Amino acid sequence: MSYYRDEFRLKPDLIYLNHAAVSPWPQRTVDAVSRFAVENGTLGSSNYPDWVETETRLRERLSRLIGVGTTDDIALLKNTSEGLSLIAHGLAWKSGENVVTSDQEFPSNSIVWESLSRYGVLTKKAALNSAKSPEDALFEAVDRNTRLISISSVEFGTGLRMDLERIGAFCKKRGILFCVDAIQSLGAIRMDGSAIQADFIVADGHKWMMAPEGCALFYSSPEARDRLQLQQYGWHMREVLYDFNTDSDALSNCEKPGCCSEIPDWTTAKSARRFEPGSPNMLGIHGLEASLSLIEEIGMEQIEKLVLEHSRFLVDAVQAHPKLELITPVDPARHGGIITFSIKGNSLEDMHNKLTNKGIQCAVRSGGIRFSPHFYTTAEQLEVAIKVLQKTIS
């Protein structure tokens, strides 16, 4: 399994523990994007049929990654926020209905629901630490007017891993729509989409999937998909994709009085492609497809095993130091790839600057320092990071 380390060619003095922000690309992804750029610069779109084949492979890989649906259920969007917005502003809301989310969400999974206040829709943020379990906190916020629950698979700041199967079963039993922001788990932790029974799964590829920014997964079940009203239109969302003979051309030759004022007769795609109004991001598609090819070669079982081993190591190291206090839950069942901790008597900003100056790439989130190593991070790198951390604590 050591061969995959050759895929990552970071500078030797850099220990990258910030995959929960923006991940470095594997070398095959660098090569794929470079080849695509050179090809486009020398041949233009001469090989467009090959590009479409890459796009098809990407949809297949994404469907396998989330463990549910077919390529018809996968749309390729710009980012997580776009996907959440399609849901929020695609549903036909009634004044008085509400959405339940949490107090630990990234702004994307809060702002989009709060924007519905203009329609009289309330966003309820459950305090995840206020009940016996985070899931119970969500359930206690639900009432007869709850239309949808939207939650992150792993919380971006605390690293809390949610029990998606339990939430999905709760929603299914009560006829509540279930939306998962999976950006902090896909590529790090296995997902069984059938088991979690989500109506929507959304995730950009630039974190744990290790791909370029600007290309995102949007999964919708067929039933949920039909409940969304389209807000964007264009050539790419039609059922007949590459027929460019428009109805407006036919209407312009029509001699019947009043006929040309009628609405053109075109059909929206039955698949999730209906949410892709215009030309696809082919550069991003080539990058994400290449990154997922590596993930599939290694296997999500092995990747998850390594990610969780790293998390356990960091948790143990934090708990062993008298000035470090764990923010991430101790329970291994609640771990993803994010471990966050506070430092007693030390400025977080100062500590973050010291760590980054020593080559430890990390972030400040949720009142602590956030480490997020990926599967290819070595045990030696983690040991060095902890030693540097210990030496910088005053």
PyMOL commands that set and color helices and strands:
alter all, ss='L'
color gray80, all
select helices_A, chain A and resi 2-7+27-43+48-66+71-73+80-88+108-119+134-141+164-174+193-196+222-225+235-237+247-252+259-261+272-275+282-298+300-320+332-334+348-357+379-392
alter helices_A, ss='H'
color red, helices_A
select strands_A, chain A and resi 15-16+74-77+98-102+122-126+146-152+177-181+200-204+216-220+324-326+339-343+360-361+363-365+368-371
alter strands_A, ss='S'
color yellow, strands_A
deselect
rebuild
show_as cartoon
